[in-house]
Amino acid sequence: MAQKFLYIVQHYIPFPSSEYGGLWNIIAEDDNECFDIIIAEDNDNFYKQYYTDLRENIINAQIFALDENVESGVIESFTT
């Protein structure tokens, strides 16, 4: 199993475009998998509209290497 990382991603869409967004704690192998996991949770395709901003926020996220091999996925999220 590949090295995994804990991503803490903040993604808020500022007013007037929106006042929505959230905070995700994601375990993923890399930025691309982190993005894919967030989009998979996006049933309304809301975050796909802000593709560039979401990618940038993932790049700027706090990222921590994990000691153990764990499965990828959402650990916790808070979105509005």
Number of C-alpha atoms within 10 A of each C-alpha: 8 10 13 20 23 23 25 21 25 19 21 19 15 10 8 6 7 9 11 14 17 14 15 22 21 24 25 26 18 17 17 12 15 26 21 13 17 19 17 10 12 12 8 8 11 12 21 14 9 13 13 11 15 22 17 13 17 22 17 13 18 14 19 12 13 13 9 10 11 14 12 16 17 17 12 11 14 10 11 8
